[in-house]
Amino acid sequence: MTGKTTVEARARRRRRIHAKVVGTAPRPRISVFRSNKAIYAQLVDDASGATIAAARSTEVDAAGLDKTGVAKKVGALLAERARAQNIDTVVFDRSGYLYHGRVKALAEGAREGGLVF
């Protein structure tokens, strides 16, 4: 079999995206990780290799929400934590995932929370 596995294909897309999307201290990168049950996002300063802020789906109240609704809340929580550190502009790194569903909902939640990208 010559085809790539799903994980290998995503890793290849992720490397291609990360070559173009770089986070700096004034404009960090939102890195997204999506598992089957949870979603995680963090603000990364690639110049220093430091995580500035992070949010995950286990930190939000998920009562009565589907996974897309939870992802939107995670985006809003990340935006709130970023605004607390005087960060309002970011770059979005979808980490090889399609900009659809939970990844898109997280981005929309971050935008509604006040982040610009």
VENHULIN-V209841 format. One record per residue. RES is the residue in one small letter. SS is DSSP state (@ for helix, = for strand, . for the rest). D_FIRST is the distance of its C-alpha to the first C-alpha in Angstrom with 2 decimals. Layout:
res->RES ss->SS d_first->D_FIRST
res->RES ss->SS d_first->D_FIRST
//
This chain:
res->m ss->. d_first->0.00
res->t ss->. d_first->3.79
res->g ss->. d_first->5.85
res->k ss->. d_first->8.62
res->t ss->. d_first->10.15
res->t ss->@ d_first->13.61
res->v ss->@ d_first->15.44
res->e ss->@ d_first->13.87
res->a ss->@ d_first->14.52
res->r ss->@ d_first->18.00
res->a ss->@ d_first->18.73
res->r ss->@ d_first->18.12
res->r ss->@ d_first->20.38
res->r ss->@ d_first->22.84
res->r ss->@ d_first->23.26
res->r ss->@ d_first->23.86
res->i ss->@ d_first->26.43
res->h ss->@ d_first->28.08
res->a ss->. d_first->28.72
res->k ss->. d_first->31.02
res->v ss->. d_first->32.44
res->v ss->. d_first->34.82
res->g ss->. d_first->37.37
res->t ss->. d_first->40.87
res->a ss->. d_first->43.79
res->p ss->. d_first->45.55
res->r ss->. d_first->42.36
res->p ss->. d_first->39.68
res->r ss->= d_first->36.09
res->i ss->= d_first->35.12
res->s ss->= d_first->31.83
res->v ss->= d_first->30.19
res->f ss->= d_first->27.96
res->r ss->= d_first->27.03
res->s ss->. d_first->26.00
res->n ss->. d_first->25.97
res->k ss->. d_first->29.64
res->a ss->. d_first->31.17
res->i ss->= d_first->31.36
res->y ss->= d_first->32.68
res->a ss->= d_first->34.15
res->q ss->= d_first->35.95
res->l ss->= d_first->37.98
res->v ss->= d_first->37.03
res->d ss->= d_first->39.14
res->d ss->. d_first->36.71
res->a ss->. d_first->39.68
res->s ss->. d_first->40.79
res->g ss->. d_first->37.56
res->a ss->= d_first->39.49
res->t ss->= d_first->38.84
res->i ss->= d_first->41.87
res->a ss->= d_first->41.39
res->a ss->= d_first->38.85
res->a ss->= d_first->38.60
res->r ss->= d_first->36.46
res->s ss->@ d_first->36.45
res->t ss->@ d_first->38.14
res->e ss->@ d_first->41.19
res->v ss->. d_first->41.97
res->d ss->. d_first->43.62
res->a ss->. d_first->40.98
res->a ss->. d_first->43.39
res->g ss->. d_first->42.77
res->l ss->. d_first->40.02
res->d ss->. d_first->36.43
res->k ss->@ d_first->33.73
res->t ss->@ d_first->34.36
res->g ss->@ d_first->38.06
res->v ss->@ d_first->37.50
res->a ss->@ d_first->35.39
res->k ss->@ d_first->38.30
res->k ss->@ d_first->40.70
res->v ss->@ d_first->38.59
res->g ss->@ d_first->38.80
res->a ss->@ d_first->42.54
res->l ss->@ d_first->42.95
res->l ss->@ d_first->41.15
res->a ss->@ d_first->43.40
res->e ss->@ d_first->46.44
res->r ss->@ d_first->45.60
res->a ss->@ d_first->44.96
res->r ss->@ d_first->48.25
res->a ss->@ d_first->50.04
res->q ss->. d_first->49.04
res->n ss->. d_first->50.18
res->i ss->. d_first->46.73
res->d ss->. d_first->46.47
res->t ss->= d_first->43.96
res->v ss->. d_first->40.31
res->v ss->= d_first->36.97
res->f ss->= d_first->34.12
res->d ss->= d_first->30.68
res->r ss->. d_first->28.27
res->s ss->. d_first->25.73
res->g ss->. d_first->22.73
res->y ss->. d_first->23.61
res->l ss->. d_first->24.68
res->y ss->. d_first->28.48
res->h ss->. d_first->28.93
res->g ss->. d_first->30.20
res->r ss->@ d_first->31.00
res->v ss->@ d_first->30.38
res->k ss->@ d_first->32.70
res->a ss->@ d_first->35.21
res->l ss->@ d_first->35.38
res->a ss->@ d_first->36.10
res->e ss->@ d_first->38.74
res->g ss->@ d_first->40.34
res->a ss->@ d_first->40.60
res->r ss->@ d_first->42.18
res->e ss->@ d_first->44.62
res->g ss->. d_first->45.46
res->g ss->. d_first->46.65
res->l ss->. d_first->43.86
res->v ss->= d_first->43.46
res->f ss->. d_first->40.14
//
